[in-house]
Amino acid sequence: MSDLTVDVAVVGAGPAGLAAAVAAAEAGAVVAVVDAGTQTGGQFWRHRPETGDADPDGHGHHDWNTFLDLRRRFRAGIAAGRVHHLPGLQVWMASKNDVDGFTLRTTRTVVGGEGVTPTVHAARLVLCPGGYDRQLPVPGWDLPGVMAAGGIQAFIKANGALPGKRFVVAGTGPFLLPVAANIAEAGGEVLAVLESSSLSKWFPHWKAAASVPGKALEGAEYAGIFARHRIPYKTRSIVTAVSGTDRVQTVSWAKADADGRAIPGTGGRYEDVDVIGFGWGFTPQMELPLSFGVQTRLDADGSLVAVVDERQESSVPGLFLAGEVTGVGGAVLAVLEGKAAGTAAADASAVVLPADVLPAKEAARRDRHRRFAQAMHQAHPVPHAWQEWLTPETLVCRCEEVPVSEVTQARSTLGAEDSRSLKSFTRVGMGWCQGRVCGFAGSCLGAGPGEPAAAASLASAAKRPLAVPVPISELASLND
Amino acid sequence: MADLLPEHPDFLWRNPDPKPSYDAIIVGGGGHGLATAYYLAKHHGMTNIAILERGWLAGGNMARNTTIIRSNYLWDESAAIYEHSLRLWEALPDELEYDFLFSQRGVMNLAHTLQDVRESVRRVGANKLNGVDAEWLDADQVKELCPIINTSEDIRYPVLGATYQPRAGIAKHDHVAWAFARKADELGVDIIQNCEVTGFLKDGNRVVGVQTNRGTIHAGKVALCAAGHSSVLAKMAGFDLPIQSHPLQALVSELHEIVHPTVVMSNHVHVYVSQAHKGELVMGAGIDSYNGYGQRGGFHVIEEQMAAAVELFPVFSRAHLLRTWGGIVDVTLDASPIVGKSPVENLYVNCGWGTGGFKGTPGAGWTMAHTIATDEPHALNAPFALERFETGALIDEHGAAAVAH
């Protein structure tokens, strides 16, 4: 396979992408779905390999029936010839021109396959690339055994195994709960969940929270799991250092003030820790949307996200976006956005009305989830004073081993206040991750203590000709 | 691997405000401007001088090249100035007291066609007569020296041999800039960043200073070391420079074990590949044909180049490219630089180095310093005068410039 021409291309097969693909196909469009995963579900519904009869039962998952329903309809679309599923592929470059519409160039997620990877041409494009686990540097975070909270969860969901025995989960936000629950249910010991925020930060947002009762039910479910496994849940608590000789052994923690500053004389240490998982919310994967120059905004969680209309269309005609890239808000919201985006993208006339893409009831539900997401971001912010945790030696960029001292010096003496300049001076974000892990922290450090990362700085960390690393041979084959 | 690299500098130079006047002003704080200032202060006792940089130090092509250093150019004039430059390079780590990882790992220029072979053998002969270490390698010798090259006969551009310069190599570009900056600063040179020249003060046909976004600065002499932007500056000063600026792209992979022992360039297919000290593959492409100052280029150029790279180095086919960038090459119509006086008195020009700028850094600085201090070009840069485009005494280095421009 080399070239595929369809009505609608969808990037990503997580909650948003699956919903978009199903909606577009059911509206009559021929759809191609490019997904990094080898099977549908994305990060949220990542599961054991679908082999033979051993289909996963959805244990440890939420809205599993939604997934099963979407997957059934997705497979029906494949059977009807309207859906082309292209798994194990990532888009390394997306472009648009007036004659051919959108073009997606793909590369394999796993090195080793042979032959040419497909190029997808589509009249309209729906991008649902999801996000990365947001990470903040902390002394010792470069030791083996430090993982992203989502990384631990993906490990469990995909392999049914644990990356260690004794865990600490730290950061902020409701996502820490399912991660800890997954660990405990898989047989791991969770020494503590350290939440930097105070639950009282939810009080101003009780209306938004109450409007999405499902979330409260999830919370109650986690409370049950935490009680059953005796998992301590400590609010206003942060990790101050991770230490060990060759890998993680000790996690030091402290109580934090309202700005997230460690309070001296508080806290303690967890010893013999195998894995510490950090999660500070999510950073939307903006490489592809930015490559089209979409209009963006800063969301309440400090992330750069794309602006879309009610039909999920971006400022670029024919380019629809759903899920994290329009604002992090969870899987239910992503499914609703995906459905709207897919339905709108299926319509070649481009005059489809908002009311036609999502029934009023679901549109209202989407709004409620968006309000809930805003409340969640405000209740679980990246701590204002997080930069005070760092020592001069703490690495900001683990790939290029750039310490905080170099970054702060470049800012204060060389005037490097954005990620692009910092990169030139210090090589922060220049390694294997290309800023996907350290870009947010680097942008914050460039802005200065207590300052939010500037939109332009976040954008320049994610704007690149190569959206993902691409093997030289695949570039070479384009020339044939 | 980080311990291989020198310490990141803390405060290598002051950050002074511009003084009202200087004996000489150098416009452009890239490698050439820094080297010019250093040699002016070191060899000619001119220390009341300033470098004006509109952005930040070494943020232009100095940060955007593939760091190859060699001197095997064809013509006597080019061989002389580049070989002088290479000799300066060899002494610089000690002289500047800074280990900028100058690695003389050799550079190969591959020959793929009969014309390539003839041209290369001729160039090796010319190089030897000019005292440049040059060798002609046949395909087997190429394979022996760089086992990862595909020397089979049935590829689109078979390797028929290569010129080889053992003393050539690579250096860590930003460290080179810091090394020059620190020494220049120690000698009293003011390095002034965020200072853009917006006009020239003239008394008749003599330059007497510059206007900048930080005020007027008087100067006895002014030197332009602004690469492609020199033509913009020259226009302000009242004359034209026959240079064009093209984007030239480069690419970097993730880290790999060190498997590439040398630097390989292929003029014919426009690809050059080396492996940096930490293990990244560093690759350069051919220029984009249009003119522009945008530090980016067309993707088709990269695609063509990668096809050539994979054929020559099958071992790299699964290496991932992480990032690409573009620099600007400022080229003249004979692919040789302009280093010397200008039509305006006391105004000196250094530009048009094309792809030779990084390797020419010390040579350009050394000869420019002589020219500025004595108001006469040195024998090494006299042939590179601007007037050659009127007299016709061109130095056609298109063949040896490695990337056609």
Boltz contact constraints between the chains, C-beta under 6 A:
constraints:
  - contact:
      token1: [A, 111]
      token2: [B, 318]
      max_distance: 6.0
  - contact:
      token1: [A, 401]
      token2: [B, 2]
      max_distance: 6.0
  - contact:
      token1: [A, 406]
      token2: [B, 8]
      max_distance: 6.0
  - contact:
      token1: [A, 424]
      token2: [B, 63]
      max_distance: 6.0
  - contact:
      token1: [A, 432]
      token2: [B, 254]
      max_distance: 6.0
  - contact:
      token1: [A, 434]
      token2: [B, 322]
      max_distance: 6.0
  - contact:
      token1: [A, 465]
      token2: [B, 324]
      max_distance: 6.0
  - contact:
      token1: [A, 469]
      token2: [B, 320]
      max_distance: 6.0
  - contact:
      token1: [A, 469]
      token2: [B, 322]
      max_distance: 6.0
  - contact:
      token1: [A, 470]
      token2: [B, 321]
      max_distance: 6.0
  - contact:
      token1: [A, 471]
      token2: [B, 318]
      max_distance: 6.0
  - contact:
      token1: [A, 471]
      token2: [B, 320]
      max_distance: 6.0
  - contact:
      token1: [A, 472]
      token2: [B, 306]
      max_distance: 6.0
  - contact:
      token1: [A, 472]
      token2: [B, 310]
      max_distance: 6.0
  - contact:
      token1: [A, 472]
      token2: [B, 316]
      max_distance: 6.0
  - contact:
      token1: [A, 472]
      token2: [B, 317]
      max_distance: 6.0
  - contact:
      token1: [A, 472]
      token2: [B, 319]
      max_distance: 6.0
  - contact:
      token1: [A, 473]
      token2: [B, 310]
      max_distance: 6.0
  - contact:
      token1: [A, 473]
      token2: [B, 317]
      max_distance: 6.0
  - contact:
      token1: [A, 475]
      token2: [B, 303]
      max_distance: 6.0
  - contact:
      token1: [A, 475]
      token2: [B, 306]
      max_distance: 6.0
  - contact:
      token1: [A, 476]
      token2: [B, 306]
      max_distance: 6.0
  - contact:
      token1: [A, 476]
      token2: [B, 307]
      max_distance: 6.0
  - contact:
      token1: [A, 476]
      token2: [B, 310]
      max_distance: 6.0
  - contact:
      token1: [A, 478]
      token2: [B, 303]
      max_distance: 6.0
  - contact:
      token1: [A, 479]
      token2: [B, 303]
      max_distance: 6.0
  - contact:
      token1: [A, 479]
      token2: [B, 304]
      max_distance: 6.0
  - contact:
      token1: [A, 479]
      token2: [B, 307]
      max_distance: 6.0
